[in-house]
Amino acid sequence: MSTHSEAIDHTDGATTKAFITVWFALLFMTGIEVFLAYEQIPVLIFLTALVGLSVIKAALIIAYFMHLKFEKLSLFLTLFPMLILCIVLMLIMFMPDSSRLMTMRPQ
């Protein structure tokens, strides 16, 4: 006969320390992005760094602040393809304007 008086010693989510660590990581990456904005570096390196840092920041926000790190895998596998679809649709929506803008610039 077992009793239910055993204490369960785990948590079902992130601790306050984890949230503070993630917040400081996001703050640090934002500082790097602002620093890069004031530096005179090639545009390709600048944009690659900004996109890379933005993807990492978005992943941290989704994982910790939207609590997807602690959800079941099935929920993640449901939401992630929709995220990719939204990104692709947004790119398709802005692609004609960006290609038209390249031909409008004076040489």
Order of alpha helices (4+ residues) and beta strands (2+ residues): alpha-alpha-alpha
